[in-house]
Amino acid sequence: MKKILFTFLIIGFTGFSINAQNVFEFLRLDNSPRAAALAGSFVANNGDANVMFYNPAGIKTLENRPVSFSFLKHLEDINSASLVYSQEILDWGRFAAGVQYISFGNFIEADQVGNKLGEFGAGDFAFTLGYANELDKNFYYGVNVKFIYSSIADYSSTGLAADIGLQYHIPEERWSFGFSILNLGSQISSYVNTTEDLPLDVRFGFAKTLQNLPFTFFASLNKLNEKYNNFTDRFSQFTFGGEFKLSNTLRLRLGYDNEKRKELKVGSSAGLAGFNLGLGINISDYNFDYGFSSLGLIGALHRIGISTSF
């Protein structure tokens, strides 16, 4: 019982599983250590295969045949992983395929009076197929289609969703702008009789690489579709981050998530909640990434990843 209560406390704070409003909340989870270190400010990113989870238009900026694997060690025995691959196909455009998976571990099954009957598991899975092409010079569009499956013990739910996105780049000024609508769809089958909404997310962001400093700044406005009491509150769900290129081998990343900072405050203290840190190391043709995300008094998340291109 203690483990169950603790797990659902984590789910409520981190916002990636089922709640009273949405289903398949794990789709909001940052799996990539690079993206997480930048607090998820990835809607205008280019050149990273994991951009497909934030803006499918960014798929068109990829080169060769990149592949990326990420692993997240969560609190307790909750683990998550993702895998992305992309390639250009003839003159049709660029395609990408991605898998996201999260396991919540095993739980004790018991009857009404506490007799143990065994164990059960819970987990979520999504398969995404993406396509992107060029609308005009430096102007890209992209679309994802994703199939979603979630299970708890003998119960399950499925869903079908789509992402759409745009990116516009100004190479001479080193600006990138992105807009995306994520998780537009519905449940195909529900756990019970009530159908729940998917975690729809409308995002707008930009990235800027400085001219005389090896530093790229990322920013994103998230959940622009949600209802707010005041107009200015619409812009409170923001994230930003920065990436320093210390050498051809080493990169340092920092990020801040304003929503997490507010949600994870306990009393008058939030600790380091909302702050993220990461490192990227390039060895030969391989990129090794690490990301640290603070949850304040609850703990921290650790992510590792490896990517290359063929």
TISE-152710 format. One record per residue (C-alpha): residue in one letter; chain; x, y, z. Coordinates in steps of 0.25 Angstrom, whole numbers, padded with zeros to 4 digits. Each point is the difference from the previous one (the first is absolute). Example, Ala and Ser with C-alpha at 12.3 -4.5 7.8 and 13.67 -1.06 7.14 Angstrom:
<atom residuo="A" cadena="A" X="0049" Y="-0018" Z="0031"/>
<atom residuo="S" cadena="A" X="0006" Y="0014" Z="-0002"/>
This chain:
<atom residuo="M" cadena="A" X="0000" Y="0000" Z="0000"/>
<atom residuo="K" cadena="A" X="0011" Y="0010" Z="0003"/>
<atom residuo="K" cadena="A" X="0007" Y="-0003" Z="-0013"/>
<atom residuo="I" cadena="A" X="-0014" Y="0002" Z="-0007"/>
<atom residuo="L" cadena="A" X="-0003" Y="0013" Z="0007"/>
<atom residuo="F" cadena="A" X="0015" Y="0005" Z="-0003"/>
<atom residuo="T" cadena="A" X="-0001" Y="-0003" Z="-0015"/>
<atom residuo="F" cadena="A" X="-0013" Y="0007" Z="-0002"/>
<atom residuo="L" cadena="A" X="0005" Y="0012" Z="0008"/>
<atom residuo="I" cadena="A" X="0012" Y="0000" Z="-0010"/>
<atom residuo="I" cadena="A" X="-0010" Y="-0001" Z="-0012"/>
<atom residuo="G" cadena="A" X="-0008" Y="0012" Z="0005"/>
<atom residuo="F" cadena="A" X="0012" Y="0009" Z="0002"/>
<atom residuo="T" cadena="A" X="0007" Y="-0004" Z="-0013"/>
<atom residuo="G" cadena="A" X="-0012" Y="0000" Z="-0009"/>
<atom residuo="F" cadena="A" X="0003" Y="-0012" Z="-0009"/>
<atom residuo="S" cadena="A" X="-0011" Y="-0010" Z="0003"/>
<atom residuo="I" cadena="A" X="-0015" Y="0000" Z="0001"/>
<atom residuo="N" cadena="A" X="-0007" Y="0011" Z="0008"/>
<atom residuo="A" cadena="A" X="-0015" Y="0004" Z="0001"/>
<atom residuo="Q" cadena="A" X="0002" Y="0009" Z="-0013"/>
<atom residuo="N" cadena="A" X="0008" Y="-0008" Z="-0010"/>
<atom residuo="V" cadena="A" X="0005" Y="-0013" Z="-0003"/>
<atom residuo="F" cadena="A" X="0014" Y="-0004" Z="-0006"/>
<atom residuo="E" cadena="A" X="0007" Y="0011" Z="0007"/>
<atom residuo="F" cadena="A" X="0013" Y="-0008" Z="-0001"/>
<atom residuo="L" cadena="A" X="0001" Y="0007" Z="-0014"/>
<atom residuo="R" cadena="A" X="0004" Y="0013" Z="0006"/>
<atom residuo="L" cadena="A" X="0012" Y="-0007" Z="0007"/>
<atom residuo="D" cadena="A" X="0014" Y="0004" Z="-0005"/>
<atom residuo="N" cadena="A" X="0008" Y="-0012" Z="-0003"/>
<atom residuo="S" cadena="A" X="0012" Y="0006" Z="-0007"/>
<atom residuo="P" cadena="A" X="0010" Y="0005" Z="0009"/>
<atom residuo="R" cadena="A" X="0004" Y="0011" Z="-0009"/>
<atom residuo="A" cadena="A" X="-0015" Y="0005" Z="-0001"/>
<atom residuo="A" cadena="A" X="-0002" Y="-0002" Z="0015"/>
<atom residuo="A" cadena="A" X="0013" Y="0008" Z="0004"/>
<atom residuo="L" cadena="A" X="-0006" Y="0011" Z="-0009"/>
<atom residuo="A" cadena="A" X="-0013" Y="-0001" Z="0008"/>
<atom residuo="G" cadena="A" X="-0007" Y="-0005" Z="-0012"/>
<atom residuo="S" cadena="A" X="0002" Y="0012" Z="-0008"/>
<atom residuo="F" cadena="A" X="0001" Y="-0008" Z="-0013"/>
<atom residuo="V" cadena="A" X="-0011" Y="0005" Z="-0009"/>
<atom residuo="A" cadena="A" X="0010" Y="0008" Z="-0009"/>
<atom residuo="N" cadena="A" X="0011" Y="-0009" Z="0001"/>
<atom residuo="N" cadena="A" X="0007" Y="-0006" Z="-0012"/>
<atom residuo="G" cadena="A" X="0010" Y="-0011" Z="-0003"/>
<atom residuo="D" cadena="A" X="-0004" Y="-0009" Z="0012"/>
<atom residuo="A" cadena="A" X="-0009" Y="-0012" Z="-0003"/>
<atom residuo="N" cadena="A" X="-0008" Y="0002" Z="0013"/>
<atom residuo="V" cadena="A" X="-0006" Y="0012" Z="-0006"/>
<atom residuo="M" cadena="A" X="-0011" Y="-0008" Z="-0006"/>
<atom residuo="F" cadena="A" X="-0006" Y="-0001" Z="0014"/>
<atom residuo="Y" cadena="A" X="-0001" Y="0015" Z="0001"/>
<atom residuo="N" cadena="A" X="-0002" Y="0005" Z="-0014"/>
<atom residuo="P" cadena="A" X="-0001" Y="-0010" Z="-0012"/>
<atom residuo="A" cadena="A" X="0005" Y="0011" Z="-0010"/>
<atom residuo="G" cadena="A" X="0014" Y="-0001" Z="0006"/>
<atom residuo="I" cadena="A" X="0001" Y="-0014" Z="-0006"/>
<atom residuo="K" cadena="A" X="0003" Y="0007" Z="-0013"/>
<atom residuo="T" cadena="A" X="0013" Y="0007" Z="0006"/>
<atom residuo="L" cadena="A" X="0006" Y="-0014" Z="0003"/>
<atom residuo="E" cadena="A" X="0011" Y="-0006" Z="-0009"/>
<atom residuo="N" cadena="A" X="0004" Y="-0014" Z="-0004"/>
<atom residuo="R" cadena="A" X="-0006" Y="-0011" Z="0009"/>
<atom residuo="P" cadena="A" X="0000" Y="0005" Z="0014"/>
<atom residuo="V" cadena="A" X="-0004" Y="-0010" Z="0011"/>
<atom residuo="S" cadena="A" X="-0001" Y="0004" Z="0015"/>
<atom residuo="F" cadena="A" X="-0003" Y="-0008" Z="0013"/>
<atom residuo="S" cadena="A" X="-0004" Y="0006" Z="0013"/>
<atom residuo="F" cadena="A" X="-0002" Y="-0006" Z="0014"/>
<atom residuo="L" cadena="A" X="-0006" Y="0007" Z="0012"/>
<atom residuo="K" cadena="A" X="0002" Y="-0006" Z="0014"/>
<atom residuo="H" cadena="A" X="-0012" Y="0006" Z="0008"/>
<atom residuo="L" cadena="A" X="-0003" Y="-0001" Z="0015"/>
<atom residuo="E" cadena="A" X="-0003" Y="-0013" Z="0006"/>
<atom residuo="D" cadena="A" X="0000" Y="-0011" Z="-0011"/>
<atom residuo="I" cadena="A" X="-0006" Y="0009" Z="-0011"/>
<atom residuo="N" cadena="A" X="0008" Y="-0001" Z="-0013"/>
<atom residuo="S" cadena="A" X="-0002" Y="0006" Z="-0013"/>
<atom residuo="A" cadena="A" X="0007" Y="-0001" Z="-0014"/>
<atom residuo="S" cadena="A" X="-0001" Y="0005" Z="-0014"/>
<atom residuo="L" cadena="A" X="0006" Y="-0003" Z="-0014"/>
<atom residuo="V" cadena="A" X="-0001" Y="0008" Z="-0012"/>
<atom residuo="Y" cadena="A" X="0005" Y="-0002" Z="-0015"/>
<atom residuo="S" cadena="A" X="-0001" Y="0009" Z="-0012"/>
<atom residuo="Q" cadena="A" X="0004" Y="-0001" Z="-0015"/>
<atom residuo="E" cadena="A" X="-0003" Y="0007" Z="-0013"/>
<atom residuo="I" cadena="A" X="-0008" Y="-0009" Z="-0010"/>
<atom residuo="L" cadena="A" X="0002" Y="0004" Z="-0014"/>
<atom residuo="D" cadena="A" X="-0006" Y="0013" Z="-0004"/>
<atom residuo="W" cadena="A" X="-0012" Y="-0002" Z="0009"/>
<atom residuo="G" cadena="A" X="0006" Y="0007" Z="0012"/>
<atom residuo="R" cadena="A" X="0005" Y="-0004" Z="0014"/>
<atom residuo="F" cadena="A" X="-0006" Y="-0011" Z="0009"/>
<atom residuo="A" cadena="A" X="0002" Y="-0003" Z="0014"/>
<atom residuo="A" cadena="A" X="-0005" Y="-0011" Z="0010"/>
<atom residuo="G" cadena="A" X="0000" Y="0001" Z="0015"/>
<atom residuo="V" cadena="A" X="-0003" Y="-0009" Z="0012"/>
<atom residuo="Q" cadena="A" X="-0003" Y="0005" Z="0014"/>
<atom residuo="Y" cadena="A" X="-0002" Y="-0010" Z="0011"/>
<atom residuo="I" cadena="A" X="-0002" Y="0002" Z="0015"/>
<atom residuo="S" cadena="A" X="-0001" Y="-0011" Z="0011"/>
<atom residuo="F" cadena="A" X="-0006" Y="0003" Z="0014"/>
<atom residuo="G" cadena="A" X="0006" Y="-0013" Z="0006"/>
<atom residuo="N" cadena="A" X="-0008" Y="-0011" Z="0007"/>
<atom residuo="F" cadena="A" X="-0011" Y="0002" Z="0011"/>
<atom residuo="I" cadena="A" X="-0006" Y="-0010" Z="0010"/>
<atom residuo="E" cadena="A" X="-0014" Y="-0004" Z="-0004"/>
<atom residuo="A" cadena="A" X="-0009" Y="-0002" Z="0012"/>
<atom residuo="D" cadena="A" X="-0015" Y="-0002" Z="0003"/>
<atom residuo="Q" cadena="A" X="-0009" Y="0008" Z="0009"/>
<atom residuo="V" cadena="A" X="0005" Y="-0005" Z="0013"/>
<atom residuo="G" cadena="A" X="0015" Y="0000" Z="-0004"/>
<atom residuo="N" cadena="A" X="0003" Y="-0014" Z="-0004"/>
<atom residuo="K" cadena="A" X="0011" Y="0000" Z="-0010"/>
<atom residuo="L" cadena="A" X="-0004" Y="-0006" Z="-0014"/>
<atom residuo="G" cadena="A" X="0013" Y="0003" Z="-0008"/>
<atom residuo="E" cadena="A" X="0006" Y="0011" Z="-0007"/>
<atom residuo="F" cadena="A" X="-0004" Y="0009" Z="-0012"/>
<atom residuo="G" cadena="A" X="0008" Y="0010" Z="-0009"/>
<atom residuo="A" cadena="A" X="-0003" Y="0013" Z="-0006"/>
<atom residuo="G" cadena="A" X="0006" Y="0006" Z="-0013"/>
<atom residuo="D" cadena="A" X="-0003" Y="0009" Z="-0012"/>
<atom residuo="F" cadena="A" X="0005" Y="0000" Z="-0014"/>
<atom residuo="A" cadena="A" X="0000" Y="0008" Z="-0012"/>
<atom residuo="F" cadena="A" X="0004" Y="-0002" Z="-0015"/>
<atom residuo="T" cadena="A" X="0002" Y="0012" Z="-0008"/>
<atom residuo="L" cadena="A" X="0002" Y="0002" Z="-0015"/>
<atom residuo="G" cadena="A" X="0004" Y="0013" Z="-0005"/>
<atom residuo="Y" cadena="A" X="0002" Y="0007" Z="-0014"/>
<atom residuo="A" cadena="A" X="0006" Y="0014" Z="-0003"/>
<atom residuo="N" cadena="A" X="0003" Y="0008" Z="-0012"/>
<atom residuo="E" cadena="A" X="0002" Y="0014" Z="-0005"/>
<atom residuo="L" cadena="A" X="-0010" Y="0011" Z="-0003"/>
<atom residuo="D" cadena="A" X="0009" Y="0010" Z="-0005"/>
<atom residuo="K" cadena="A" X="0015" Y="0004" Z="0002"/>
<atom residuo="N" cadena="A" X="0003" Y="-0002" Z="0015"/>
<atom residuo="F" cadena="A" X="-0015" Y="-0003" Z="0003"/>
<atom residuo="Y" cadena="A" X="-0004" Y="-0014" Z="0004"/>
<atom residuo="Y" cadena="A" X="-0012" Y="-0008" Z="0004"/>
<atom residuo="G" cadena="A" X="-0002" Y="-0013" Z="0007"/>
<atom residuo="V" cadena="A" X="-0011" Y="-0010" Z="0004"/>
<atom residuo="N" cadena="A" X="0001" Y="-0011" Z="0010"/>
<atom residuo="V" cadena="A" X="-0010" Y="-0012" Z="0002"/>
<atom residuo="K" cadena="A" X="0001" Y="-0008" Z="0013"/>
<atom residuo="F" cadena="A" X="-0007" Y="-0012" Z="0006"/>
<atom residuo="I" cadena="A" X="-0001" Y="0000" Z="0015"/>
<atom residuo="Y" cadena="A" X="-0002" Y="-0012" Z="0009"/>
<atom residuo="S" cadena="A" X="-0001" Y="0000" Z="0015"/>
<atom residuo="S" cadena="A" X="-0002" Y="-0011" Z="0010"/>
<atom residuo="I" cadena="A" X="-0003" Y="-0002" Z="0015"/>
<atom residuo="A" cadena="A" X="-0001" Y="-0015" Z="0004"/>
<atom residuo="D" cadena="A" X="-0011" Y="-0006" Z="-0009"/>
<atom residuo="Y" cadena="A" X="-0005" Y="0014" Z="-0004"/>
<atom residuo="S" cadena="A" X="0005" Y="0007" Z="-0012"/>
<atom residuo="S" cadena="A" X="-0003" Y="0012" Z="-0009"/>
<atom residuo="T" cadena="A" X="0004" Y="0004" Z="-0014"/>
<atom residuo="G" cadena="A" X="0001" Y="0013" Z="-0007"/>
<atom residuo="L" cadena="A" X="0003" Y="0007" Z="-0014"/>
<atom residuo="A" cadena="A" X="0006" Y="0014" Z="-0001"/>
<atom residuo="A" cadena="A" X="0007" Y="0009" Z="-0009"/>
<atom residuo="D" cadena="A" X="0010" Y="0011" Z="0001"/>
<atom residuo="I" cadena="A" X="0002" Y="0011" Z="-0010"/>
<atom residuo="G" cadena="A" X="0011" Y="0011" Z="-0001"/>
<atom residuo="L" cadena="A" X="0007" Y="0011" Z="-0007"/>
<atom residuo="Q" cadena="A" X="0014" Y="0005" Z="0001"/>
<atom residuo="Y" cadena="A" X="0006" Y="0013" Z="-0007"/>
<atom residuo="H" cadena="A" X="0015" Y="0002" Z="0000"/>
<atom residuo="I" cadena="A" X="0009" Y="0013" Z="-0002"/>
<atom residuo="P" cadena="A" X="0014" Y="-0007" Z="-0002"/>
<atom residuo="E" cadena="A" X="0007" Y="0013" Z="-0002"/>
<atom residuo="E" cadena="A" X="-0005" Y="0006" Z="0013"/>
<atom residuo="R" cadena="A" X="0000" Y="-0014" Z="0007"/>
<atom residuo="W" cadena="A" X="-0015" Y="0001" Z="0004"/>
<atom residuo="S" cadena="A" X="-0009" Y="-0012" Z="0000"/>
<atom residuo="F" cadena="A" X="-0015" Y="0001" Z="0003"/>
<atom residuo="G" cadena="A" X="-0010" Y="-0012" Z="0003"/>
<atom residuo="F" cadena="A" X="-0015" Y="-0002" Z="0002"/>
<atom residuo="S" cadena="A" X="-0006" Y="-0013" Z="0003"/>
<atom residuo="I" cadena="A" X="-0013" Y="-0007" Z="0004"/>
<atom residuo="L" cadena="A" X="0002" Y="-0013" Z="0007"/>
<atom residuo="N" cadena="A" X="-0009" Y="-0011" Z="0004"/>
<atom residuo="L" cadena="A" X="-0012" Y="0004" Z="-0008"/>
<atom residuo="G" cadena="A" X="-0009" Y="-0013" Z="0000"/>
<atom residuo="S" cadena="A" X="-0008" Y="-0008" Z="0009"/>
<atom residuo="Q" cadena="A" X="-0001" Y="-0014" Z="0007"/>
<atom residuo="I" cadena="A" X="-0004" Y="-0012" Z="-0008"/>
<atom residuo="S" cadena="A" X="-0004" Y="-0008" Z="0012"/>
<atom residuo="S" cadena="A" X="0000" Y="0005" Z="0015"/>
<atom residuo="Y" cadena="A" X="0003" Y="-0007" Z="0013"/>
<atom residuo="V" cadena="A" X="-0014" Y="0001" Z="0004"/>
<atom residuo="N" cadena="A" X="-0013" Y="0006" Z="-0006"/>
<atom residuo="T" cadena="A" X="0005" Y="0015" Z="0001"/>
<atom residuo="T" cadena="A" X="0008" Y="0005" Z="-0012"/>
<atom residuo="E" cadena="A" X="0011" Y="0009" Z="0004"/>
<atom residuo="D" cadena="A" X="0008" Y="0011" Z="-0008"/>
<atom residuo="L" cadena="A" X="0014" Y="-0001" Z="-0005"/>
<atom residuo="P" cadena="A" X="0010" Y="0010" Z="0005"/>
<atom residuo="L" cadena="A" X="-0001" Y="0010" Z="-0011"/>
<atom residuo="D" cadena="A" X="0011" Y="0010" Z="0000"/>
<atom residuo="V" cadena="A" X="0002" Y="0013" Z="-0009"/>
<atom residuo="R" cadena="A" X="0014" Y="0005" Z="0000"/>
<atom residuo="F" cadena="A" X="0008" Y="0011" Z="-0006"/>
<atom residuo="G" cadena="A" X="0015" Y="0003" Z="0002"/>
<atom residuo="F" cadena="A" X="0013" Y="0005" Z="-0006"/>
<atom residuo="A" cadena="A" X="0015" Y="-0003" Z="0001"/>
<atom residuo="K" cadena="A" X="0011" Y="0010" Z="-0002"/>
<atom residuo="T" cadena="A" X="0015" Y="-0003" Z="-0002"/>
<atom residuo="L" cadena="A" X="0009" Y="0012" Z="0004"/>
<atom residuo="Q" cadena="A" X="0009" Y="0005" Z="-0011"/>
<atom residuo="N" cadena="A" X="0013" Y="0002" Z="0008"/>
<atom residuo="L" cadena="A" X="-0003" Y="-0010" Z="0011"/>
<atom residuo="P" cadena="A" X="-0002" Y="-0016" Z="-0001"/>
<atom residuo="F" cadena="A" X="-0013" Y="0001" Z="0007"/>
<atom residuo="T" cadena="A" X="-0014" Y="-0003" Z="-0004"/>
<atom residuo="F" cadena="A" X="-0012" Y="0005" Z="0007"/>
<atom residuo="F" cadena="A" X="-0013" Y="-0008" Z="0000"/>
<atom residuo="A" cadena="A" X="-0014" Y="0004" Z="0005"/>
<atom residuo="S" cadena="A" X="-0014" Y="-0005" Z="-0001"/>
<atom residuo="L" cadena="A" X="-0014" Y="0004" Z="0004"/>
<atom residuo="N" cadena="A" X="-0008" Y="-0013" Z="0003"/>
<atom residuo="K" cadena="A" X="-0015" Y="-0004" Z="0002"/>
<atom residuo="L" cadena="A" X="-0005" Y="0013" Z="-0007"/>
<atom residuo="N" cadena="A" X="-0013" Y="-0008" Z="-0003"/>
<atom residuo="E" cadena="A" X="-0004" Y="-0001" Z="0015"/>
<atom residuo="K" cadena="A" X="-0010" Y="0009" Z="0007"/>
<atom residuo="Y" cadena="A" X="0005" Y="0011" Z="0009"/>
<atom residuo="N" cadena="A" X="-0006" Y="0010" Z="0009"/>
<atom residuo="N" cadena="A" X="0008" Y="0011" Z="-0005"/>
<atom residuo="F" cadena="A" X="0006" Y="0003" Z="-0013"/>
<atom residuo="T" cadena="A" X="0014" Y="0002" Z="0005"/>
<atom residuo="D" cadena="A" X="-0001" Y="-0014" Z="0007"/>
<atom residuo="R" cadena="A" X="0000" Y="-0006" Z="-0014"/>
<atom residuo="F" cadena="A" X="0015" Y="0003" Z="-0001"/>
<atom residuo="S" cadena="A" X="0004" Y="-0006" Z="0014"/>
<atom residuo="Q" cadena="A" X="0002" Y="-0014" Z="-0006"/>
<atom residuo="F" cadena="A" X="0014" Y="0004" Z="-0005"/>
<atom residuo="T" cadena="A" X="0013" Y="-0007" Z="-0001"/>
<atom residuo="F" cadena="A" X="0014" Y="0004" Z="-0004"/>
<atom residuo="G" cadena="A" X="0014" Y="-0005" Z="-0001"/>
<atom residuo="G" cadena="A" X="0014" Y="0002" Z="-0005"/>
<atom residuo="E" cadena="A" X="0011" Y="-0009" Z="-0007"/>
<atom residuo="F" cadena="A" X="0014" Y="0004" Z="0001"/>
<atom residuo="K" cadena="A" X="0010" Y="-0006" Z="-0010"/>
<atom residuo="L" cadena="A" X="0012" Y="-0001" Z="0009"/>
<atom residuo="S" cadena="A" X="0008" Y="-0007" Z="-0011"/>
<atom residuo="N" cadena="A" X="-0002" Y="-0009" Z="-0011"/>
<atom residuo="T" cadena="A" X="-0002" Y="-0012" Z="0010"/>
<atom residuo="L" cadena="A" X="-0007" Y="0006" Z="0012"/>
<atom residuo="R" cadena="A" X="-0013" Y="0008" Z="0001"/>
<atom residuo="L" cadena="A" X="-0007" Y="0005" Z="0013"/>
<atom residuo="R" cadena="A" X="-0015" Y="0002" Z="0001"/>
<atom residuo="L" cadena="A" X="-0009" Y="0008" Z="0010"/>
<atom residuo="G" cadena="A" X="-0015" Y="0001" Z="0000"/>
<atom residuo="Y" cadena="A" X="-0011" Y="0006" Z="0008"/>
<atom residuo="D" cadena="A" X="-0015" Y="-0005" Z="0001"/>
<atom residuo="N" cadena="A" X="-0009" Y="0010" Z="0006"/>
<atom residuo="E" cadena="A" X="-0012" Y="-0009" Z="0001"/>
<atom residuo="K" cadena="A" X="0008" Y="-0011" Z="0007"/>
<atom residuo="R" cadena="A" X="0005" Y="0011" Z="0009"/>
<atom residuo="K" cadena="A" X="-0014" Y="0004" Z="0005"/>
<atom residuo="E" cadena="A" X="-0006" Y="-0014" Z="0000"/>
<atom residuo="L" cadena="A" X="0012" Y="-0006" Z="0009"/>
<atom residuo="K" cadena="A" X="0000" Y="0011" Z="0011"/>
<atom residuo="V" cadena="A" X="-0002" Y="-0006" Z="0013"/>
<atom residuo="G" cadena="A" X="-0005" Y="0011" Z="0010"/>
<atom residuo="S" cadena="A" X="0009" Y="0012" Z="-0003"/>
<atom residuo="S" cadena="A" X="0012" Y="-0008" Z="-0005"/>
<atom residuo="A" cadena="A" X="0002" Y="-0006" Z="-0014"/>
<atom residuo="G" cadena="A" X="0014" Y="-0004" Z="0001"/>
<atom residuo="L" cadena="A" X="0007" Y="-0001" Z="-0013"/>
<atom residuo="A" cadena="A" X="-0014" Y="-0005" Z="-0007"/>
<atom residuo="G" cadena="A" X="-0001" Y="0004" Z="-0014"/>
<atom residuo="F" cadena="A" X="0015" Y="0001" Z="-0002"/>
<atom residuo="N" cadena="A" X="0007" Y="-0009" Z="-0010"/>
<atom residuo="L" cadena="A" X="0015" Y="-0003" Z="-0003"/>
<atom residuo="G" cadena="A" X="0006" Y="-0009" Z="-0011"/>
<atom residuo="L" cadena="A" X="0013" Y="-0004" Z="-0007"/>
<atom residuo="G" cadena="A" X="0003" Y="-0004" Z="-0014"/>
<atom residuo="I" cadena="A" X="0013" Y="-0007" Z="-0004"/>
<atom residuo="N" cadena="A" X="0003" Y="-0004" Z="-0015"/>
<atom residuo="I" cadena="A" X="0010" Y="-0011" Z="-0002"/>
<atom residuo="S" cadena="A" X="0003" Y="-0004" Z="-0014"/>
<atom residuo="D" cadena="A" X="-0014" Y="-0001" Z="-0007"/>
<atom residuo="Y" cadena="A" X="-0008" Y="-0002" Z="0013"/>
<atom residuo="N" cadena="A" X="-0007" Y="0010" Z="0009"/>
<atom residuo="F" cadena="A" X="-0001" Y="-0004" Z="0015"/>
<atom residuo="D" cadena="A" X="-0010" Y="0009" Z="0008"/>
<atom residuo="Y" cadena="A" X="-0004" Y="0001" Z="0014"/>
<atom residuo="G" cadena="A" X="-0011" Y="0008" Z="0006"/>
<atom residuo="F" cadena="A" X="-0004" Y="0004" Z="0015"/>
<atom residuo="S" cadena="A" X="-0013" Y="0005" Z="0004"/>
<atom residuo="S" cadena="A" X="-0003" Y="0005" Z="0014"/>
<atom residuo="L" cadena="A" X="-0014" Y="-0003" Z="0006"/>
<atom residuo="G" cadena="A" X="0003" Y="0008" Z="0012"/>
<atom residuo="L" cadena="A" X="-0003" Y="-0008" Z="0013"/>
<atom residuo="I" cadena="A" X="-0005" Y="-0012" Z="-0007"/>
<atom residuo="G" cadena="A" X="0013" Y="-0003" Z="-0007"/>
<atom residuo="A" cadena="A" X="0006" Y="0000" Z="-0013"/>
<atom residuo="L" cadena="A" X="0000" Y="-0006" Z="-0014"/>
<atom residuo="H" cadena="A" X="0012" Y="-0006" Z="-0007"/>
<atom residuo="R" cadena="A" X="0000" Y="-0002" Z="-0015"/>
<atom residuo="I" cadena="A" X="0011" Y="-0006" Z="-0010"/>
<atom residuo="G" cadena="A" X="0000" Y="-0001" Z="-0015"/>
<atom residuo="I" cadena="A" X="0009" Y="-0004" Z="-0011"/>
<atom residuo="S" cadena="A" X="-0002" Y="0004" Z="-0015"/>
<atom residuo="T" cadena="A" X="0007" Y="-0001" Z="-0013"/>
<atom residuo="S" cadena="A" X="-0002" Y="0001" Z="-0015"/>
<atom residuo="F" cadena="A" X="0002" Y="-0010" Z="-0011"/>
